[in-house]
Amino acid sequence: MGFKDESEIQIVNLKTDPSQMMDNIDHIHFFPAFHMNKKLWITIILDEITPWEKSAQLLDESYSLVNEKE
């Protein structure tokens, strides 16, 4: 993911609305998905400085997107 520090980090990939993708990416805590379709998925760094409220919102949105009824 381009970090200079090679220590192990915890991440989660979440599905996102493509129209909101760029609003969610900050390249600090939220990135285009690592090893996923970068148009539909984002990667969140799970650490103590990542904003919990935004992470929880994105988790809820991801759950809704992957469970949509056709």
matplotlib code that plots the C-alpha trace (Angstrom):
import matplotlib.pyplot as plt

x = [0.0, 3.0, 3.9, 7.5, 7.2, 7.0, 5.3, 2.2, -1.2, -4.8, -7.1, -10.7, -12.0, -15.6, -17.8, -18.8, -21.1, -18.9, -20.4, -19.0, -15.7, -13.5, -15.3, -14.3, -10.6, -8.1, -4.9, -4.3, -6.9, -9.1, -7.6, -8.7, -9.1, -6.1, -6.3, -10.0, -11.9, -10.9, -14.1, -16.3, -14.2, -12.2, -9.6, -9.7, -6.7, -7.8, -5.9, -6.5, -6.3, -8.8, -12.0, -14.4, -17.6, -16.7, -15.5, -18.8, -20.8, -18.8, -19.3, -23.1, -23.2, -21.1, -23.4, -26.4, -24.7, -23.7, -27.1, -29.3, -32.2, -32.6]
y = [0.0, 2.2, 2.7, 3.3, 1.4, -2.3, -3.2, -5.3, -3.5, -4.6, -3.7, -4.4, -4.1, -2.8, -2.4, 1.2, 3.2, 4.1, 7.6, 8.2, 6.5, 9.7, 11.3, 8.3, 8.1, 10.1, 8.0, 8.2, 5.9, 5.1, 3.8, 2.3, -1.4, -3.5, -6.6, -5.8, -3.9, -0.4, 1.0, -0.8, -1.5, 0.5, -0.5, 0.9, 0.8, -0.5, 1.4, 3.7, 6.9, 5.9, 7.8, 5.3, 7.1, 7.1, 3.5, 2.4, 4.4, 2.7, -0.7, -0.2, 1.0, -2.0, -4.4, -2.9, -3.0, -6.6, -7.6, -5.7, -7.7, -7.7]
z = [0.0, -0.2, 3.5, 4.4, 7.7, 7.1, 10.3, 10.2, 10.1, 10.3, 7.5, 6.3, 2.8, 2.5, -0.5, -1.2, -3.5, -6.6, -6.6, -3.1, -3.6, -3.9, -1.0, 1.2, 0.2, 2.1, 1.6, 5.4, 6.9, 3.8, 0.6, -2.8, -2.0, -1.6, -3.8, -4.8, -7.5, -6.7, -8.2, -5.7, -2.6, -0.1, 2.4, 6.0, 8.3, 11.6, 14.3, 17.1, 15.0, 12.2, 12.8, 14.3, 13.3, 9.6, 9.7, 11.3, 8.7, 5.9, 7.5, 7.6, 4.0, 2.9, 4.7, 2.9, -0.5, -0.3, 1.0, -1.5, -2.8, -6.6]

ax = plt.figure().add_subplot(projection="3d")
ax.plot(x, y, z, "-o")
ax.set_aspect("equal")
plt.show()
